[in-house]
């Protein structure tokens, strides 16, 4: 049985949001490892749907770990990027 594949270029909103979190959030090394692992998975041309959902969940965890004021405290373009990434994560996890 083959598992559904997702082109990584379709996950660009997740990737951009991860970049913003990496650049702006004060996170410990364990959370930074989640970013590193997610980026490694996104380097290929495709990932399994389960991997894409895992990356989406990691983004949600990272944003929560960054604190309740993190997203609202970002400049508008970065705030939009994180919200777009979270919206894509929501679709992958709950509606995908």
N, C-alpha and C positions, 0 to 999 in steps of 0.2 A: 504494500500500500504506500503510495507516494503522498507526501505531505505538500500542501499548497505552498508555493513560493511567492515572495513579495519582492519586486524590484526595489533595490535600496534607494533609487532616485525618487521613488514615491514616498519615501520616509524623510524627505528633506526638512519638513517642519519639525520633526522630532530632533533631527541632527542640529538644526539651527538653535533650537531651544536648549539642547545640551551644551552647545557652545556658550550661550549666554550664561547658563548656570555655572559652567566651569570658570568663566571669566569674572563673574560678579559675586557669586555666593561664597561665604566663608564656611567651608566644609572640611571635615577631617579626612584623613587618608583613606578610610574605609568607603566613604561616599565618593571620593575622587576615583577610587578603583571602579566603582559602578560606571562612571563616565568613561574611563579607559576601556573597560570591557565592552561598553555599548559602541564606542567608536570603532573598536576592532571588528565587531560584527558588521558594522555598516561599511567597512572597506570593500567588501565584495560587491558583486553586481546584484546578488539576490540573497535573501535570508528566508528561512522558514517562517511561516506565519506565527508559529509559537515563539520564535526568537523576536520577531517584531513586537509581539505583545509583551514579551519580557522587557524589551527596551522601553516600551511605553510605560510599563509599571515602574521601571527604574526612574524615569523622568518624574513621575508623580511623587515618588519617594524623595528624590533629590529636592524638588521644589518645596515639599513639606519640611524637609530637614533644613532648608535655607531660612525658614522662619515665616511667621504669619505676615510680616510686612515686606517680604522680599519682592514679590511681583509688583506691588503698588509703588515701591520705592525705585523702580527702574525707570530709565528714560523711556519715552513713549515707544520708540521703535523696538527696543529690547523687550518692553512689557508686552507689546503686540506679538513679538516672536515667541515668547514663552507661552502666552495664552493660545496662540495658534498650535504650538507643539502639544500643549495639554489637550486641546480640542481633538487633535489627531489621535493622541493617546486614548482619549475617551472612546472614540469610534472603534479603534482597534480592540480595546479591552471589553467594552460593554455592548457594542453593536456589531462587531466583526464576526 
